[in-house]
Amino acid sequence: AGNVNGYSEVGGFAGVIGDSLLFRSYASGNVSGSETVGGFSGHIYVSHVTNSAATGDAGGLGGVGGFVGQVDYSFLSDVYATGSVLGQGDLVGGFVGTANSATIQNGYATGDVVGLSSVGGFAGYYQGALSRVFSLAQAIQGDANVGVLIGSYDPWASVANAHYWSGVTCVNNNCNTNFATPQSQQAHFFSKN
């Protein structure tokens, strides 16, 4: 697929995915925009997405994710993003920028992540449930609320079996390790998922 440029709700596969069921869907181009930008989709709501991936880089101001910029009331499983993520604002994550009432299982992100606040190797902000997820980011950069897995989160967020690569560099030395267990051998991540 080719590269995609837009303003809001911009994605490599679709800008917005709502009330949908997707299976084995892929996006490979680089994606850039202003707000709510994702390598696969800018915004996913009330949907079920499985066995899907994004491999391109994602860039924007706020709400930027390697797979999806914003996800609401949705279930995602067996999904991954491998591109780097560059946000010039808040809510930036290797997989998802911001998640509200979302469940993600068997997911991972491998790209480096840059943002300002609420920046995470997997998610910038998370509300919902995560299980069997990991981040292989080598570098994460942000000014506030920065995490190796999740930058900021709802107090009721549920996270199980989450890992990050222990060799990650936190550029400003301020990454939290909440919810996540370090793993030194990258190959071991895939055997855990």
Buried (B, 14 or more C-beta within 10 A) or exposed (E): BEEBEBEBBBBBBBBBBBEBEBEEBEBBBBBBBBBBBBBBBBBBBEBBBBBBBBBBBBBBBBBBBBBBBBBBBBBBBBBBBBBBBBBBBBBBBBBBBBBBBBBBBBBBBBBBBBBBBBBBBBBBBBBBBBBBBBBBBBBBBBEBBBBBBBBBBBEEBBBEBBBBBEEBEBBEEBBBBBBBEEBEEBEEBEEBB
